[in-house]
Amino acid sequence: MLKITGVSKYKGSTYMIEFEEGETAFLNYEIVSAYGLRAGLDMPESAWEKIVFDNEFRKAKERALYLLDYRDYSYVELYKKLEKNYSEEICDAVMDKMLELGTVNDRRYAQGLARTYVEVRKYGYYRAYQQMRQKGLTKPIIEEALEEYSEGTYERLYELVERKYLRYLDGEKGDIKVKNALVRLGYSYDIIKEVLADIKQEYGGYTECGGHDRLFAEL
């Protein structure tokens, strides 16, 4: 059995709990109040372990909600943030609570990321997929979110080349740099070849420099 000899305010909402053996612990006032902790109270060690767990759970939950106030996190991302400071048991319990509250929703998060990567940053499928995997999202959820953008890739890439890369298509070296840049953005060789061929046809003036036929043959 453990016997509490003193309960006193320590700092802010934190209270200091003193035990007969001379040990001390620090708990949030909500936990102290919920369990009716007071001087003279005896309790089994199992009861104290439950109190300590609830206190840690409360802190971890507040930390999770604080992080989510600033941006969305996937389940895995948020879990990794919490496990830096809390036990696996605490992290599991907090994440279950976040799912229950609906504050963590991987599908909703994936939809937002897909919109950002495809519509705003103009990433191709492969780059968007890679970035979303790094956020801890699963393959099925990523594929589901990106399915919305399966059509329109040609139009997005054509517009991107016209707006950002057309001026660099002035020779073989420039064309190769553009092709490599588009590959890094996550577009497939087939769609790059198709778009650049159509750009070549529409803006034929820039293809007068030597080497372009070889470039497009290599795409």
Sequence and secondary structure as in RCSB ss.txt:
>XXXX:A:sequence
MLKITGVSKYKGSTYMIEFEEGETAFLNYEIVSAYGLRAGLDMPESAWEKIVFDNEFRKAKERALYLLDYRDYSY
VELYKKLEKNYSEEICDAVMDKMLELGTVNDRRYAQGLARTYVEVRKYGYYRAYQQMRQKGLTKPIIEEALEEYS
EGTYERLYELVERKYLRYLDGEKGDIKVKNALVRLGYSYDIIKEVLADIKQEYGGYTECGGHDRLFAEL
>XXXX:A:secstr
 EEEEEEEEEETTEEEEEETTS EEEEEHHHHHHHT  TT EE HHHHHHHHHHHHHHHHHHHHHHHHHHS   H
HHHHHHHTTTS HHHHHHHHHHHHHHTS  HHHHHHHHHIIIIIIS   HHHHHHHHHHTT  HHHHHHHHHTTS
SSHHHHHHHHIIIIIGGG SSHHHHHHHHHHHHHTT  HHHHHHHHHHHHHHTGGGGGSTTHHHHHHH 
